[in-house]
Amino acid sequence: MAPFLAYGDEGAHMTQALPLVLVHGHPFDRTMWAPQIEAFSASHRVIAPDLRGYGASPVTPGVTPLSRFAEDLEELLDDLKAEAFVLAGLSMGGQIAMECFSRFGERVRGLVLADTAPSPETPGGRTARNDMADRLLAEGMRGYADEVLEKMVAPTAHPEVKAHVHRMMTSTDPEGAAAALRGRAERPDYRPLLTRVAVPALVVVGEDDAYTPVADAQAMHALLPHSVLHVVGGAAHLPNLERPAEFNEVLARFLAAVEP
């Protein structure tokens, strides 16, 4: 049976290096990881899915909880016979990575959490996410994309990066985005989980990230027993695209430290 999710599976399948699994954020797709796929597929097997409701993966209207995203990823990794791997997620993808760790953490050899936060949604945040879901269903993605572009990336980001980010947002199906927003509004508290993560962890954040500020990253770093924190200067919510050379250098060092 073909996997449910669309995905990229590139790079060095015969290498002894651990596979690198990349989980994108909202409202993006796996092309969010293009600089990392290019950099690491020479040395690693790099698996980058389109999450349910995003990119080329099927859309299921309604509510998509983080647990459903994690189940999809577990099924995909089973299909691809990726038994152990380094798991990286950014923003919503980081929260999905935490949910994955809670479900099949014995397969995760290293955890990368970028521009994300482990805390549950606040009552006000829950209302805001559901209101935004209603808006996206009514209006589509373009108005939202225009509004948040220069919060997703710094105003000084390269024009090609801005265009790529805007294109991903406007290409996302509003039903898929809305379902994820409603599911994310009900997310659990991952902070107790982080204190039990026994594998190495890397926490990365853009210095100017307004969605998940540096203070959130510092708090995550403090919870994780074996973590390294790196703040990317001149970047907002997508440092992997805004400052790819620096992000890749930090990730390469982490992978080298995790390798068996």
ABEGO torsion letter per residue (X at the ends): XBBABBBBBBEBAABABBBBBBBBBOBBBAAAAAAAAAAAAAABBBBBBBBBGBEABBBBBEBBBAAAAAAAAAAAAAAAGBABBBBBBBEAAAAAAAAAAAAAAAABABBBBBGBBABBBBAAAAAAAAAAAAAAAAAEAAAAAAAAAAAABBAABBAAAAAAAAAAAAABBAAAAAAAAAAAAABBBAAAAAAABABBBBBBBBAABAABBAAAAAAAAAABABBBBBBBBGBBABAAAABAAAAAAAAAAAAAAABX
